[in-house]
Amino acid sequence: MTSRILHRSITHSYPVAVGGEGIRIIDSNGKQYIDASGGAAVSCLGHGHPDITRAMHEQADKLAFAHTSFFTTEPAERLADELIAHAPKGISHVYYVSGGSEAIEAALKMARQYHVERGEPQRKHFIARRQSYHGNTVGALSVGGNAWRRQQFAPMLIEAHHIAPCFEYRDRRPDETPEAYGTRTADELEAKILELGKDSVIAFVAEPVVGATLGAVTAAPGYFKRIREICDKYGVLLILDEVMCGMGRTGTLHAVEQEGISPDIMTIAKGLGGGYQPIGAILLGQHIFDSFKNGSGFFQHGHTYLGHPMACAAALAVQEVIKRDKLLDNVQAMGAHLMDRLQDRFGNHRHVGDIRGRGLFQAIELVQDRASKATFDPAKKLNARIKQEAMALGLMCYPMGGTIDGKHGDHVLLAPPFICTKSDIDLIVEKLGEAVDISLKSVA
């Protein structure tokens, strides 16, 4: 059958997903796949959860859509109350969107308008990090630091500036402590602010745990505290992108909780609605809200489907199930088990240089040589081979290439649902090990 869809890969033939139950997706041939990546760290409750589908059905029976220029709705208000009740200190309001890229796009405009409302229209620069990923819309792609994704669209991107990522495995010097490395890397932000002009920067954008582009890379101790100090010193807003790493994925509801700071603006999506509906949100501090309230009186932005009642009802149900079933405890416990099993299987593997991550957000980085950390030839497309072999074995994982510079390096990201068990984790690691070894033989 010829598909009329412009698929992600035109040359690839995709199986047809027809059902899902728990941590598995079923295709039209009846084959089952363990969803060890949550799609793209989305399906935190797995598939077919009866409480979520029930909440969606009940909302559909009441009201499917009401435009936010005319109405607010009960599920939108209740979800906002729930999110703010558990938000980082200083966060006071929610702005809804339909996904992660939209969330970043809105956050950038929100940050710019904040400074304009306060009488600082000269602030025009955004700073982010190399090898980051913040979405595929023009603004999000501009602040993102993924060289391969940016390359062909560079002439149409807005100006943004990038400093080094905090990537200990690759960049910490042998004579440095983790803390010293974190300080050195964070201080690049201050240098860049001074280079651009100390009152000209709008915001610094970063993922607390870097997701797809680097593969579950956590920051060195003290890094984000130093970043917060620098932002405060120069009146620069701190925008944290928790689209992939947030909403419980790393073992706390928000990944930033483990860094001991609060952002000015934070973006969330994926795990917010668990894939049951497309939804994202911006969480903003009281000072951001007050600048709008005491200034123009509105945020100059908007999308048709923001605050969609069906999406908000689904997201609220997802968050209620996570809290009711104490699933963050399970993320921590299963995360520890996953790390143990990855260490058992890959800790001495000649082609696995690093095993990293937090909670149920972990990755392995593949290398040609462990001592030198040399990467495989990108032409061998090792990451694509691993994905193909894993799918053949009935495992969904998230391999990516370009780990080092957008071209070189391969890693495999795992982000299984919060409901997984020890036996699920054991099977995931077993199948991943088999897929990796088969793929390595093919590129030897």
Helices and strands as residue ranges (DSSP letters): E 17-21, E 24-27, E 32-35, H 38-41, H 50-62, H 74-85, E 91-97, H 100-117, E 125-129, H 138-143, H 147-151, G 154-156, E 161-163, H 168-171, H 178-196, E 201-206, E 209-210, E 217-218, H 223-234, E 237-241, G 255-259, E 265-268, G 270-272, E 280-285, H 286-293, H 309-324, H 327-346, E 352-358, E 361-366, G 378-380, H 382-392, E 395-396, E 398-401, E 410-414, H 422-443
